[in-house]
Amino acid sequence: MNDQQLYVKKFSEKAIENGFSTDYIEKCLSYANPLLKNNLPVIYNIHHFSGLVGYNVSYLKRAVKFQKYFYRKFEIEKRNGKKRTLFEPLPSLKEIQLWILDEILYKCKVSRYAKAYVPKRSIKEHTIYHTDEPFVLTLDIKEFFKSIRFELVESLFCNMGYSVKLSNLITKLCFLDSELPQGAPTSPYISNLVMNDFDNEVSKYCMSNKIKYTRYADDLAFSGNLNVEEIEALVKNELSKIGLELNDTKRKLMTPNQPQLVSGIIVNKKAQLPKKVRNSLRNEMYYIKKFGLENHIERTNQKKPNYLKHLLGKINYVLQINPRDKEFIEYKKHLHELK
């Protein structure tokens, strides 16, 4: 007996035991059937959902009605030095979102061309695919998370098999003021699911024209012998179907005689971080080895509260792209000894 048959058997026995009619039981099982087939949790209503996530109905209703009180706002520094605003859900809401992520979202497949926010996929996979190509084109989606519409996400849950009321509730638990919040654990994977049809349509064109394509969140990368106007027209048309648009100021077409950058990583012959980034880290490590960590922090008037952790993070990023880099393996070892 498989899991679906076992569910039907146990549900029927319990429902009969509690005096429910045959029609009611059949109606419930008819609703449950597509969810069971897709290995998704069967959820009948808000009370059932409340029991599964471990929070009472009144809490769930407050979380969707007064969303702004369930998040904290903070900023982080991007690689280019600019600030990114994040909205992190408070622990209880975050726990509910993690349940949605693990029990529902991760059980839905995303396109193989999506390389960000997917377990066992990485930025290295996104960049290394485009090495040693004649032309590389990168495009950027404008205000990606902010522009993903509530109705699109709600329809995702409906298409999974959940009722309209329940889909509305789950979507509201993942949104903040009608926007997908950067900082919520559910947002990244939801964005990949929303982009599924886009990725599939763009990949069809690329496969028929022997072009390589991958997407890392809002960064689109194409490589090979490219018809740029044709690609841009296709991308703009497919994005418009889901209410998204390109950021034209970030469009880059790169030839082999110039640095070909994909998501900040050079891909001309092999994937590696730009020389400027690596030299900056070499410089910091030189002075740390020469004067010691504390002396270096004092001499450079370093203000970062977790400077050692921050530096290790940068070196780990270099090694994520090129794990055999002996020089940076040695730097990592040296910093671990200073802990």
VOPAGU-2260 file (C-alpha; in pm, 1 decimal, decimal comma):
REM VOPAGU-2260
SITE   aa  ch    i         X         Y         Z
SITE  MET   A    0       0,0       0,0       0,0
SITE  ASN   A    1     152,0     335,0    -106,7
SITE  ASP   A    2     130,7     661,8      89,5
SITE  GLN   A    3    -170,9     785,1    -107,5
SITE  GLN   A    4    -367,6     465,1     -50,5
SITE  LEU   A    5    -271,6     467,0     317,5
SITE  TYR   A    6    -396,4     826,5     353,9
SITE  VAL   A    7    -729,2     741,2     187,0
SITE  LYS   A    8    -773,0     436,3     413,4
SITE  LYS   A    9    -692,0     619,0     738,8
SITE  PHE   A   10    -890,6     931,5     646,6
SITE  SER   A   11   -1198,8     726,6     551,9
SITE  GLU   A   12   -1185,5     519,4     871,4
SITE  LYS   A   13   -1148,4     828,1    1093,2
SITE  ALA   A   14   -1421,0    1022,4     906,8
SITE  ILE   A   15   -1669,8     732,8     929,7
SITE  GLU   A   16   -1584,1     693,4    1297,6
SITE  ASN   A   17   -1672,3    1062,8    1349,1
SITE  GLY   A   18   -2002,6    1032,8    1166,3
SITE  PHE   A   19   -1924,0    1213,0     838,9
SITE  SER   A   20   -2130,6    1126,8     531,6
SITE  THR   A   21   -1999,7     935,4     230,3
SITE  ASP   A   22   -2048,6    1243,1      10,8
SITE  TYR   A   23   -1840,9    1458,2     245,9
SITE  ILE   A   24   -1563,8    1196,2     260,3
SITE  GLU   A   25   -1556,8    1168,8    -120,3
SITE  LYS   A   26   -1544,5    1547,3    -153,2
SITE  CYS   A   27   -1246,6    1569,0      85,9
SITE  LEU   A   28   -1058,8    1286,1     -86,8
SITE  SER   A   29   -1124,4    1440,1    -427,9
SITE  TYR   A   30    -961,6    1762,1    -299,3
SITE  ALA   A   31    -671,5    1569,9    -143,7
SITE  ASN   A   32    -596,7    1352,9    -448,6
SITE  PRO   A   33    -385,4    1598,4    -660,0
SITE  LEU   A   34    -192,5    1708,6    -351,1
SITE  LEU   A   35    -112,7    1350,5    -253,5
SITE  LYS   A   36      -1,6    1272,2    -610,7
SITE  ASN   A   37     248,9    1558,5    -594,1
SITE  ASN   A   38     369,8    1459,8    -246,3
SITE  LEU   A   39     230,7    1784,5    -101,6
SITE  PRO   A   40      72,7    1812,2     243,8
SITE  VAL   A   41    -306,9    1795,9     238,5
SITE  ILE   A   42    -445,9    2110,0     405,2
SITE  TYR   A   43    -823,0    2161,7     416,3
SITE  ASN   A   44    -862,2    2498,0     586,8
SITE  ILE   A   45    -701,9    2755,2     818,1
SITE  HIS   A   46    -774,1    2542,4    1127,9
SITE  HIS   A   47    -601,8    2241,7     971,7
SITE  PHE   A   48    -307,6    2463,4     863,2
SITE  SER   A   49    -288,7    2606,4    1216,2
SITE  GLY   A   50    -243,6    2255,9    1359,9
SITE  LEU   A   51      27,1    2167,7    1107,2
SITE  VAL   A   52     240,9    2479,1    1166,9
SITE  GLY   A   53     180,6    2484,8    1542,2
SITE  TYR   A   54      37,5    2837,1    1569,5
SITE  ASN   A   55    -321,9    2920,3    1656,7
SITE  VAL   A   56    -567,4    3069,5    1409,7
SITE  SER   A   57    -572,8    3410,0    1580,4
SITE  TYR   A   58    -194,0    3439,1    1535,9
SITE  LEU   A   59    -220,6    3353,8    1165,0
SITE  LYS   A   60    -493,9    3613,5    1116,6
SITE  ARG   A   61    -288,1    3881,2    1293,7
SITE  ALA   A   62      19,0    3794,3    1085,1
SITE  VAL   A   63    -168,2    3856,0     758,9
SITE  LYS   A   64    -366,3    4158,9     877,5
SITE  PHE   A   65     -82,9    4351,0    1045,6
SITE  GLN   A   66     211,3    4236,1     833,0
SITE  LYS   A   67     446,0    4529,2     902,7
SITE  TYR   A   68     457,9    4442,8    1274,8
SITE  PHE   A   69     591,0    4094,8    1199,1
SITE  TYR   A   70     914,0    4204,5    1025,1
SITE  ARG   A   71    1228,6    4389,0    1121,3
SITE  LYS   A   72    1402,7    4615,0     870,8
SITE  PHE   A   73    1781,4    4625,8     830,7
SITE  GLU   A   74    2047,9    4695,2     568,7
SITE  ILE   A   75    2341,7    4491,9     438,7
SITE  GLU   A   76    2629,2    4598,5     217,0
SITE  LYS   A   77    2631,8    4460,2    -137,6
SITE  ARG   A   78    2954,1    4356,4    -315,0
SITE  ASN   A   79    2956,6    4690,5    -499,1
SITE  GLY   A   80    2949,7    4879,4    -167,9
SITE  LYS   A   81    2586,1    4991,2    -197,5
SITE  LYS   A   82    2323,3    4905,7      62,7
SITE  ARG   A   83    2042,0    4653,2      25,9
SITE  THR   A   84    1732,4    4681,5     246,9
SITE  LEU   A   85    1607,3    4352,5     389,1
SITE  PHE   A   86    1291,5    4268,9     583,2
SITE  GLU   A   87    1338,8    3970,6     811,7
SITE  PRO   A   88    1029,2    3804,0     956,9
SITE  LEU   A   89    1010,5    3776,6    1335,2
SITE  PRO   A   90    1097,1    3426,9    1468,9
SITE  SER   A   91     740,0    3290,7    1486,5
SITE  LEU   A   92     644,1    3401,5    1135,4
SITE  LYS   A   93     984,7    3283,5    1009,0
SITE  GLU   A   94     912,4    2939,2    1154,6
SITE  ILE   A   95     582,2    2927,2     962,6
SITE  GLN   A   96     753,7    3041,5     642,4
SITE  LEU   A   97    1021,9    2774,5     684,1
SITE  TRP   A   98     745,8    2514,2     717,1
SITE  ILE   A   99     591,5    2642,9     390,7
SITE  LEU   A  100     935,0    2631,5     225,7
SITE  ASP   A  101    1025,5    2279,0     340,5
SITE  GLU   A  102     685,9    2111,6     319,8
SITE  ILE   A  103     538,6    2280,3      11,4
SITE  LEU   A  104     776,0    2490,7    -199,3
SITE  TYR   A  105    1079,4    2260,3    -206,8
SITE  LYS   A  106     853,8    1978,6    -329,4
SITE  CYS   A  107     781,7    2175,9    -648,7
SITE  LYS   A  108    1044,3    2158,0    -920,9
SITE  VAL   A  109    1203,2    2469,7   -1067,3
SITE  SER   A  110    1369,1    2502,1   -1406,0
SITE  ARG   A  111    1715,2    2349,3   -1442,9
SITE  TYR   A  112    1827,6    2688,9   -1575,5
SITE  ALA   A  113    1762,6    2852,9   -1236,4
SITE  LYS   A  114    2090,6    2841,8   -1043,3
SITE  ALA   A  115    2016,1    3056,6    -735,9
SITE  TYR   A  116    1829,1    2956,8    -418,3
SITE  VAL   A  117    1805,5    2590,4    -518,0
SITE  PRO   A  118    1961,2    2321,9    -293,8
SITE  LYS   A  119    2277,6    2173,3    -450,6
SITE  ARG   A  120    2303,3    2450,4    -711,9
SITE  SER   A  121    2542,0    2745,5    -688,0
SITE  ILE   A  122    2679,1    3058,1    -850,8
SITE  LYS   A  123    2971,8    2849,2    -973,7
SITE  GLU   A  124    2733,3    2634,1   -1178,1
SITE  HIS   A  125    2581,9    2955,0   -1319,3
SITE  THR   A  126    2916,8    3104,5   -1424,7
SITE  ILE   A  127    3129,2    2807,1   -1530,9
SITE  TYR   A  128    2870,3    2716,7   -1795,6
SITE  HIS   A  129    2959,7    3035,2   -1988,7
SITE  THR   A  130    3340,5    3000,6   -1997,6
SITE  ASP   A  131    3536,8    3023,4   -2322,6
SITE  GLU   A  132    3253,3    3154,5   -2542,6
SITE  PRO   A  133    3280,3    3416,3   -2823,2
SITE  PHE   A  134    3010,6    3645,2   -2682,3
SITE  VAL   A  135    2849,5    3681,3   -2340,1
SITE  LEU   A  136    2532,3    3883,5   -2286,2
SITE  THR   A  137    2402,1    3963,6   -1938,0
SITE  LEU   A  138    2060,8    4114,8   -1867,3
SITE  ASP   A  139    1908,1    4224,2   -1538,3
SITE  ILE   A  140    1543,5    4213,8   -1427,7
SITE  LYS   A  141    1428,8    4544,6   -1278,0
SITE  GLU   A  142    1329,2    4538,0    -907,3
SITE  PHE   A  143    1287,7    4162,1    -924,1
SITE  PHE   A  144    1139,7    4066,9    -584,1
SITE  LYS   A  145     936,0    4387,1    -548,6
SITE  SER   A  146     774,8    4336,7    -890,1
SITE  ILE   A  147     648,6    3980,5    -838,0
SITE  ARG   A  148     272,4    4018,1    -810,6
SITE  PHE   A  149      60,7    3874,4    -530,1
SITE  GLU   A  150    -190,3    3718,1    -776,5
SITE  LEU   A  151      89,1    3525,5    -952,6
SITE  VAL   A  152     202,7    3365,9    -628,6
SITE  GLU   A  153    -153,0    3298,4    -514,9
SITE  SER   A  154    -217,6    3117,8    -844,5
SITE  LEU   A  155      94,1    2905,0    -786,1
SITE  PHE   A  156     -63,4    2758,6    -471,4
SITE  CYS   A  157    -400,1    2722,5    -644,5
SITE  ASN   A  158    -235,0    2530,2    -929,2
SITE  MET   A  159     -71,7    2300,0    -676,4
SITE  GLY   A  160    -424,1    2200,6    -570,8
SITE  TYR   A  161    -492,2    2417,6    -266,5
SITE  SER   A  162    -827,0    2596,6    -227,2
SITE  VAL   A  163    -854,6    2965,2    -316,6
SITE  LYS   A  164    -899,1    3062,2      52,0
SITE  LEU   A  165    -598,9    2860,8     162,4
SITE  SER   A  166    -383,6    2981,6    -129,1
SITE  ASN   A  167    -471,7    3337,2     -33,5
SITE  LEU   A  168    -373,8    3275,8     329,8
SITE  ILE   A  169     -40,3    3107,8     248,0
SITE  THR   A  170      49,2    3382,6      -0,9
SITE  LYS   A  171     -29,0    3654,6     254,6
SITE  LEU   A  172     199,3    3479,1     504,0
SITE  CYS   A  173     480,2    3512,1     246,8
SITE  PHE   A  174     414,0    3875,9     147,8
SITE  LEU   A  175     472,5    4215,6     308,9
SITE  ASP   A  176     265,1    4514,9     193,9
SITE  SER   A  177     186,7    4346,6    -141,6
SITE  GLU   A  178     555,2    4276,7    -208,9
SITE  LEU   A  179     770,3    3966,6    -184,9
SITE  PRO   A  180    1009,2    4067,3      97,3
SITE  GLN   A  181    1382,1    4023,5      51,0
SITE  GLY   A  182    1480,3    3859,9     378,0
SITE  ALA   A  183    1193,3    3610,5     407,2
SITE  PRO   A  184    1309,3    3247,5     358,8
SITE  THR   A  185    1020,6    3174,3     120,2
SITE  SER   A  186    1082,5    3461,7    -123,6
SITE  PRO   A  187    1379,5    3322,6    -320,9
SITE  TYR   A  188    1222,2    2986,9    -405,7
SITE  ILE   A  189     886,9    3149,0    -481,7
SITE  SER   A  190    1065,6    3375,3    -732,1
SITE  ASN   A  191    1208,2    3067,0    -907,0
SITE  LEU   A  192     865,4    2904,4    -929,1
SITE  VAL   A  193     716,9    3225,2   -1074,7
SITE  MET   A  194     995,1    3223,7   -1338,1
SITE  ASN   A  195     941,9    2859,3   -1441,4
SITE  ASP   A  196     749,4    2927,2   -1763,3
SITE  PHE   A  197     984,1    3214,8   -1852,7
SITE  ASP   A  198    1292,8    2993,7   -1811,9
SITE  ASN   A  199    1137,9    2716,2   -2018,5
SITE  GLU   A  200    1035,4    2945,3   -2306,3
SITE  VAL   A  201    1372,6    3122,4   -2318,6
SITE  SER   A  202    1560,6    2791,2   -2299,7
SITE  LYS   A  203    1363,1    2652,6   -2597,4
SITE  TYR   A  204    1487,1    2940,7   -2813,5
SITE  CYS   A  205    1842,8    2901,7   -2681,2
SITE  MET   A  206    1856,3    2526,7   -2742,0
SITE  SER   A  207    1735,1    2563,5   -3100,6
SITE  ASN   A  208    1999,8    2833,5   -3162,2
SITE  LYS   A  209    2288,6    2660,7   -2977,5
SITE  ILE   A  210    2305,4    2932,6   -2713,7
SITE  LYS   A  211    2385,3    2874,2   -2347,0
SITE  TYR   A  212    2143,9    3024,2   -2093,3
SITE  THR   A  213    2127,0    3033,7   -1714,6
SITE  ARG   A  214    1954,3    3258,4   -1459,7
SITE  TYR   A  215    2085,6    3353,0   -1116,8
SITE  ALA   A  216    1789,8    3526,6    -947,4
SITE  ASP   A  217    1747,3    3847,2   -1152,4
SITE  ASP   A  218    2071,0    3801,0   -1352,0
SITE  LEU   A  219    2024,5    3643,3   -1695,4
SITE  ALA   A  220    2330,4    3514,9   -1882,5
SITE  PHE   A  221    2355,8    3409,8   -2248,7
SITE  SER   A  222    2668,3    3295,1   -2430,6
SITE  GLY   A  223    2770,1    3172,9   -2776,6
SITE  ASN   A  224    2707,0    3329,0   -3116,9
SITE  LEU   A  225    2427,8    3563,1   -3021,9
SITE  ASN   A  226    2158,9    3758,8   -3200,6
SITE  VAL   A  227    2130,1    4021,6   -2925,6
SITE  GLU   A  228    1823,1    4202,5   -3061,4
SITE  GLU   A  229    1634,9    3874,5   -3097,2
SITE  ILE   A  230    1723,7    3761,6   -2743,4
SITE  GLU   A  231    1625,2    4095,6   -2590,1
SITE  ALA   A  232    1293,5    4099,9   -2774,9
SITE  LEU   A  233    1214,9    3745,9   -2658,1
SITE  VAL   A  234    1313,1    3820,6   -2297,1
SITE  LYS   A  235    1110,0    4142,7   -2283,7
SITE  ASN   A  236     805,7    3968,9   -2429,7
SITE  GLU   A  237     822,5    3673,8   -2187,3
SITE  LEU   A  238     883,7    3902,1   -1886,0
SITE  SER   A  239     585,0    4119,1   -1978,7
SITE  LYS   A  240     360,8    3810,7   -1943,0
SITE  ILE   A  241     439,8    3802,9   -1570,7
SITE  GLY   A  242     452,9    4178,5   -1514,8
SITE  LEU   A  243     832,0    4210,4   -1509,8
SITE  GLU   A  244    1071,8    4421,0   -1716,8
SITE  LEU   A  245    1442,6    4456,4   -1790,8
SITE  ASN   A  246    1672,9    4713,4   -1637,9
SITE  ASP   A  247    1818,6    4844,4   -1965,2
SITE  THR   A  248    2102,2    5029,1   -1790,3
SITE  LYS   A  249    2255,0    4697,0   -1679,7
SITE  ARG   A  250    2266,4    4531,0   -2023,1
SITE  LYS   A  251    2620,1    4412,8   -2112,8
SITE  LEU   A  252    2750,7    4245,3   -2429,0
SITE  MET   A  253    3109,0    4121,9   -2385,2
SITE  THR   A  254    3361,2    3995,9   -2641,2
SITE  PRO   A  255    3663,7    3765,6   -2580,0
SITE  ASN   A  256    3911,6    4056,0   -2586,7
SITE  GLN   A  257    3754,9    4213,5   -2277,2
SITE  PRO   A  258    3666,9    4077,9   -1930,9
SITE  GLN   A  259    3347,1    3873,6   -1968,1
SITE  LEU   A  260    3166,4    3910,5   -1636,6
SITE  VAL   A  261    2872,5    3694,6   -1526,8
SITE  SER   A  262    2731,3    3790,2   -1184,8
SITE  GLY   A  263    3061,3    3955,4   -1094,3
SITE  ILE   A  264    3276,6    3658,1   -1199,8
SITE  ILE   A  265    3512,5    3649,6   -1499,9
SITE  VAL   A  266    3436,4    3362,6   -1740,2
SITE  ASN   A  267    3673,7    3424,6   -2035,0
SITE  LYS   A  268    3880,6    3105,0   -2003,9
SITE  LYS   A  269    3788,9    2983,9   -1656,5
SITE  ALA   A  270    3561,1    3108,1   -1380,0
SITE  GLN   A  271    3742,9    3333,7   -1134,3
SITE  LEU   A  272    3690,6    3656,3    -942,8
SITE  PRO   A  273    3829,4    3973,3   -1104,1
SITE  LYS   A  274    4199,3    4048,6   -1048,8
SITE  LYS   A  275    4109,7    4367,9    -859,0
SITE  VAL   A  276    3915,0    4166,2    -596,6
SITE  ARG   A  277    4186,3    3899,9    -560,7
SITE  ASN   A  278    4464,7    4159,2    -537,5
SITE  SER   A  279    4274,9    4348,5    -267,9
SITE  LEU   A  280    4252,9    4029,0     -59,8
SITE  ARG   A  281    4623,3    3953,3    -123,7
SITE  ASN   A  282    4707,1    4300,5       2,2
SITE  GLU   A  283    4505,6    4255,2     322,8
SITE  MET   A  284    4661,2    3913,3     388,8
SITE  TYR   A  285    5013,3    4050,2     330,2
SITE  TYR   A  286    4973,2    4312,6     603,8
SITE  ILE   A  287    4798,9    4072,8     842,3
SITE  LYS   A  288    5090,9    3830,6     808,9
SITE  LYS   A  289    5346,3    4111,2     841,6
SITE  PHE   A  290    5200,3    4308,3    1132,2
SITE  GLY   A  291    4946,9    4070,1    1289,2
SITE  LEU   A  292    4566,8    4090,5    1281,4
SITE  GLU   A  293    4513,9    4336,7    1567,6
SITE  ASN   A  294    4788,5    4569,1    1445,2
SITE  HIS   A  295    4646,3    4560,7    1091,2
SITE  ILE   A  296    4295,0    4643,5    1218,2
SITE  GLU   A  297    4437,4    4938,6    1415,3
SITE  ARG   A  298    4659,0    5065,3    1130,3
SITE  THR   A  299    4373,6    5056,8     876,8
SITE  ASN   A  300    4118,1    5195,7    1124,2
SITE  GLN   A  301    3893,7    4897,4    1045,1
SITE  LYS   A  302    3535,3    4957,3    1159,7
SITE  LYS   A  303    3371,9    4626,6    1062,6
SITE  PRO   A  304    3257,9    4455,0    1388,7
SITE  ASN   A  305    3337,8    4101,8    1264,5
SITE  TYR   A  306    3633,0    4181,7    1040,9
SITE  LEU   A  307    3793,1    3834,8    1060,5
SITE  LYS   A  308    3463,0    3663,0     977,9
SITE  HIS   A  309    3404,0    3913,5     695,3
SITE  LEU   A  310    3749,6    3845,0     547,7
SITE  LEU   A  311    3702,7    3469,2     576,1
SITE  GLY   A  312    3373,2    3503,4     392,5
SITE  LYS   A  313    3548,9    3677,9     101,0
SITE  ILE   A  314    3820,2    3412,1      84,4
SITE  ASN   A  315    3561,6    3132,7     101,5
SITE  TYR   A  316    3385,7    3296,9    -192,8
SITE  VAL   A  317    3709,8    3285,7    -396,4
SITE  LEU   A  318    3744,7    2916,9    -306,6
SITE  GLN   A  319    3381,1    2846,4    -393,6
SITE  ILE   A  320    3459,8    2954,6    -750,1
SITE  ASN   A  321    3806,2    2798,4    -761,6
SITE  PRO   A  322    3842,3    2536,1    -483,8
SITE  ARG   A  323    4199,1    2438,4    -588,1
SITE  ASP   A  324    4350,7    2784,4    -553,0
SITE  LYS   A  325    4650,1    2697,8    -328,7
SITE  GLU   A  326    4724,1    3060,4    -244,3
SITE  PHE   A  327    4376,2    3125,2    -102,6
SITE  ILE   A  328    4362,0    2784,3      67,2
SITE  GLU   A  329    4673,1    2897,8     257,2
SITE  TYR   A  330    4508,4    3232,0     344,1
SITE  LYS   A  331    4204,2    3049,4     479,8
SITE  LYS   A  332    4423,2    2822,8     692,2
SITE  HIS   A  333    4613,4    3123,5     831,5
SITE  LEU   A  334    4292,1    3308,4     927,3
SITE  HIS   A  335    4151,2    2997,5    1100,9
SITE  GLU   A  336    4469,0    2984,4    1311,5
SITE  LEU   A  337    4404,1    3343,6    1422,8
SITE  LYS   A  338    4054,3    3264,6    1556,7
